[in-house]
Amino acid sequence: MAQQDGLETPPSLPEHRTTTMEKGHFCMAHCICGWRGPARRARSQARTDAEKHATG
């Protein structure tokens, strides 16, 4: 069975779906589990916060 890159969550990790939302000059990461990251001015940092949450 062929694996599709980036479309499936590894079975050993709990499912976390993160998004980023902008509010004014700030961007924040949110997850379906209820977690929220700190407000960041840099979108890239908010995405990094979301990635760390999903893998950590």
Backbone hydrogen bonds, N-H to C=O, Kabsch-Sander energy under -0.5 kcal/mol:
donor,donor_aa,acceptor,acceptor_aa,energy
5,D,3,Q,-0.6
7,L,4,Q,-1.3
8,E,4,Q,-0.6
13,L,10,P,-1.7
18,T,16,H,-0.6
19,T,30,H,-2.4
21,M,28,M,-2.8
23,K,26,F,-2.8
26,F,23,K,-1.8
27,C,40,R,-3.1
28,M,21,M,-2.8
30,H,19,T,-2.9
31,C,35,W,-2.0
32,I,17,R,-1.4
34,G,31,C,-1.7
37,G,29,A,-2.9
40,R,27,C,-2.5
43,R,41,R,-0.6
46,A,42,A,-1.6
47,R,43,R,-2.4
48,T,44,S,-1.8
49,D,45,Q,-2.3
50,A,46,A,-2.1
51,E,47,R,-2.3
52,K,48,T,-2.5
53,H,49,D,-2.1
54,A,50,A,-2.4
55,T,51,E,-1.7
56,G,52,K,-1.7
